[in-house]
Amino acid sequence: MKILAVDSSAKACSAAIVDDGKILGAFFINTALTHSQTLVPMIDAVLKNTSTDMNDIDAFAVSAGPGSFTGVRIGVAAVKGMAMPLKKPCISVSTLEAMSYNIISLDCIAVCVMDARCGQVYNALFEIKNGVIKRLCDDRALSIEDLAEDLKQYSNKLVLVGDGAELCYNSYKEQFSNIFLASENSRYQNASGVAFAAADKERITAGELLPTYLRLPQAERELKKRMGKK
């Protein structure tokens, strides 16, 4: 199964082709450039440099959320645009689940966290043992303090991964002796992890593929707040 996967859910952006668990090629950047500028050129480059024709791709995978509202939409739109004319299946992957594959070689609880701003994080927990990943909770949006309370039940090694990892580590390191920060080169969202997570997931049509948001966009939240005051 040859999967072309993309991730544009946060500041980092990446594209990868994975064939039956083997990474054929991957491009990753972590800059201030907008994903609308970088994602399509990376997809073109990974296809060209792996000598892969788009028709040879069996399925297209994307981190469909949670994450940046604009970034998630760009990734979903790119995958829909590739899959639809070819009538190829799409695979929707949780951004948080995909990140757990970054540290699959560690036996630990993967604490996958994305900075959701306003003192909140997007989070999910995954137990990793002998290279097998087991989800422990649904994707959720919660405060940094509430996540700390939830983590107190675990005596296992806790490894923070994601663009909110350093934020949480700085907040937690004084109260947890079993919490660690994933290394810089394995910390951020990556399309390779999206492809690995996609391997055993349901295939859907391009028309069925939609972003997954855990909360309303900021503009809608502010509008509701203003309307509530009237």
C-alpha positions as CSV (number, residue, x, y, z in Angstrom):
1,M,0.0,0.0,0.0
2,K,1.6,3.2,-1.2
3,I,0.4,6.2,0.8
4,L,1.1,9.9,0.1
5,A,0.6,11.8,3.3
6,V,0.7,15.5,4.2
7,D,0.6,17.5,7.4
8,S,0.0,21.3,7.5
9,S,-1.7,21.4,10.9
10,A,0.6,23.8,12.6
11,K,3.8,25.8,11.9
12,A,5.7,22.8,10.5
13,C,4.7,21.4,7.1
14,S,5.6,18.1,5.5
15,A,4.8,15.6,2.8
16,A,5.9,12.0,2.6
17,I,5.4,8.8,0.6
18,V,5.3,5.5,2.6
19,D,5.1,2.1,1.0
20,D,4.1,-0.8,3.3
21,G,5.7,0.9,6.3
22,K,8.9,2.0,4.5
23,I,9.5,5.7,4.0
24,L,10.3,6.2,0.3
25,G,10.7,10.0,0.7
26,A,9.8,12.9,3.0
27,F,10.1,16.6,3.0
28,F,9.8,18.7,6.2
29,I,10.1,22.4,6.9
30,N,9.5,24.4,10.0
31,T,9.5,28.1,8.9
32,A,7.3,31.1,8.9
33,L,6.3,30.5,5.2
34,T,2.6,30.0,4.6
35,H,1.6,26.4,3.8
36,S,-0.2,27.6,0.7
37,Q,3.3,28.5,-0.6
38,T,5.1,25.4,0.5
39,L,2.9,22.3,0.6
40,V,2.2,21.8,-3.1
41,P,5.9,22.2,-4.1
42,M,6.9,19.7,-1.4
43,I,4.3,17.2,-2.8
44,D,5.7,17.7,-6.3
45,A,9.3,17.3,-5.0
46,V,8.6,14.1,-3.1
47,L,6.9,12.5,-6.1
48,K,9.7,13.6,-8.4
49,N,12.5,12.5,-6.2
50,T,11.0,9.1,-5.5
51,S,10.2,8.6,-9.2
52,T,6.5,8.1,-8.2
53,D,3.7,8.8,-10.6
54,M,0.5,10.2,-8.9
55,N,-1.4,7.3,-10.4
56,D,0.8,4.8,-8.5
57,I,-0.4,6.2,-5.1
58,D,-3.0,3.9,-3.5
59,A,-4.4,6.3,-1.0
60,F,-3.9,9.9,0.2
61,A,-3.7,10.7,3.9
62,V,-3.9,13.9,5.8
63,S,-3.8,15.1,9.4
64,A,-7.3,16.4,9.4
65,G,-7.1,18.0,12.8
66,P,-6.9,19.2,15.4
67,G,-4.7,22.1,14.6
68,S,-4.5,25.5,13.0
69,F,-7.9,26.1,11.3
70,T,-6.2,27.6,8.2
71,G,-3.4,24.9,8.1
72,V,-5.8,22.0,8.5
73,R,-8.0,23.3,5.7
74,I,-5.0,23.7,3.4
75,G,-3.9,20.1,4.0
76,V,-7.4,18.7,3.5
77,A,-8.0,20.7,0.4
78,A,-4.7,19.6,-1.1
79,V,-5.5,15.9,-0.5
80,K,-9.1,16.3,-1.9
81,G,-7.6,17.9,-5.0
82,M,-5.2,15.1,-5.6
83,A,-7.6,12.2,-4.8
84,M,-10.8,13.4,-6.5
85,P,-9.7,13.4,-10.1
86,L,-8.0,10.0,-9.7
87,K,-10.9,8.5,-7.8
88,K,-8.5,7.4,-5.2
89,P,-9.4,6.9,-1.5
90,C,-8.5,9.3,1.3
91,I,-7.6,8.6,4.9
92,S,-8.4,11.1,7.7
93,V,-5.8,10.9,10.6
94,S,-5.8,12.6,13.9
95,T,-2.9,15.0,14.1
96,L,-2.3,13.9,17.7
97,E,-2.2,10.2,16.9
98,A,0.2,10.8,14.1
99,M,2.6,12.5,16.5
100,S,2.8,9.5,18.7
101,Y,4.6,7.6,15.9
102,N,7.5,10.0,16.3
103,I,8.5,8.2,19.5
104,I,7.3,4.7,18.7
105,S,10.7,3.3,19.7
106,L,10.1,4.4,23.3
107,D,8.1,2.5,25.9
108,C,6.2,5.3,27.5
109,I,2.9,7.3,27.6
110,A,3.1,9.7,24.7
111,V,1.5,13.0,25.8
112,C,0.7,14.6,22.4
113,V,0.1,18.3,22.8
114,M,-0.5,21.2,20.4
115,D,-0.7,24.8,21.6
116,A,-4.3,25.8,21.2
117,R,-3.6,29.3,22.7
118,C,-5.5,31.0,25.5
119,G,-3.9,28.6,28.1
120,Q,-5.3,25.5,26.4
121,V,-3.8,22.6,24.5
122,Y,-5.1,20.0,22.1
123,N,-4.2,16.7,23.6
124,A,-4.5,12.9,23.4
125,L,-2.6,10.2,25.3
126,F,-1.2,7.0,23.9
127,E,0.5,4.1,25.6
128,I,3.5,2.8,23.6
129,K,4.9,-0.6,24.4
130,N,7.2,-2.8,22.3
131,G,6.4,-0.6,19.2
132,V,2.6,-0.9,19.7
133,I,0.5,2.2,20.2
134,K,-2.7,2.1,22.2
135,R,-5.0,5.2,22.5
136,L,-5.9,6.1,26.1
137,C,-8.3,8.9,25.5
138,D,-10.1,10.8,22.8
139,D,-8.7,13.9,21.2
140,R,-9.6,16.9,23.4
141,A,-9.1,20.6,24.1
142,L,-8.3,21.4,27.7
143,S,-6.4,23.7,29.9
144,I,-2.7,23.1,30.7
145,E,-3.7,22.8,34.4
146,D,-6.4,20.2,33.7
147,L,-4.0,18.1,31.7
148,A,-1.6,18.2,34.6
149,E,-4.3,16.8,36.9
150,D,-5.1,14.0,34.5
151,L,-1.4,13.0,34.1
152,K,-1.0,12.5,37.9
153,Q,-2.7,9.1,37.5
154,Y,0.3,7.7,35.5
155,S,3.5,6.4,37.0
156,N,4.9,5.5,33.6
157,K,7.4,7.5,31.8
158,L,5.6,10.5,30.2
159,V,7.0,11.9,27.0
160,L,5.7,15.2,25.7
161,V,5.6,15.5,21.9
162,G,4.1,18.2,19.6
163,D,4.4,21.9,19.2
164,G,2.9,22.4,22.7
165,A,5.4,20.0,24.3
166,E,7.9,22.6,25.5
167,L,5.2,24.9,26.8
168,C,3.8,22.0,28.9
169,Y,7.2,20.8,30.0
170,N,8.1,24.2,31.4
171,S,4.9,24.2,33.3
172,Y,5.1,20.6,34.6
173,K,8.8,19.8,35.2
174,E,8.8,20.9,38.8
175,Q,5.8,18.7,39.8
176,F,6.5,15.6,37.7
177,S,9.6,13.5,38.1
178,N,8.6,11.1,35.3
179,I,8.0,13.7,32.6
180,F,10.4,14.2,29.6
181,L,10.5,16.3,26.5
182,A,10.8,14.5,23.2
183,S,14.0,15.4,21.3
184,E,13.9,18.3,18.9
185,N,14.1,16.1,15.8
186,S,11.1,13.9,16.9
187,R,8.9,16.6,18.5
188,Y,6.9,18.1,15.7
189,Q,4.0,16.9,13.5
190,N,5.3,15.0,10.5
191,A,3.7,13.5,7.4
192,S,5.5,10.2,7.9
193,G,3.6,9.7,11.1
194,V,0.4,10.5,9.3
195,A,1.2,7.8,6.8
196,F,2.0,5.2,9.5
197,A,-1.2,6.0,11.4
198,A,-3.2,5.8,8.2
199,A,-2.2,2.2,7.4
200,D,-5.0,0.5,9.2
201,K,-7.7,3.2,9.0
202,E,-10.9,3.4,7.0
203,R,-10.7,4.6,3.4
204,I,-13.2,7.3,2.5
205,T,-13.9,9.3,-0.7
206,A,-12.5,12.7,-1.3
207,G,-16.0,14.1,-1.0
208,E,-16.3,12.6,2.5
209,L,-13.0,14.0,3.8
210,L,-13.5,17.0,6.1
211,P,-11.5,18.9,8.7
212,T,-11.8,17.9,12.3
213,Y,-12.0,20.8,14.8
214,L,-12.2,20.4,18.6
215,R,-13.4,24.0,19.1
216,L,-14.8,26.9,17.0
217,P,-12.5,29.3,15.2
218,Q,-11.5,32.3,17.3
219,A,-13.6,34.7,15.2
220,E,-16.7,32.6,15.9
221,R,-15.9,32.3,19.6
222,E,-15.5,36.0,19.9
223,L,-18.8,36.6,18.0
224,K,-20.7,34.2,20.3
225,K,-19.1,36.0,23.3
226,R,-20.2,39.4,22.0
227,M,-23.7,38.1,21.2
228,G,-24.0,36.7,24.7
229,K,-23.4,40.1,26.2
230,K,-26.3,41.6,24.3
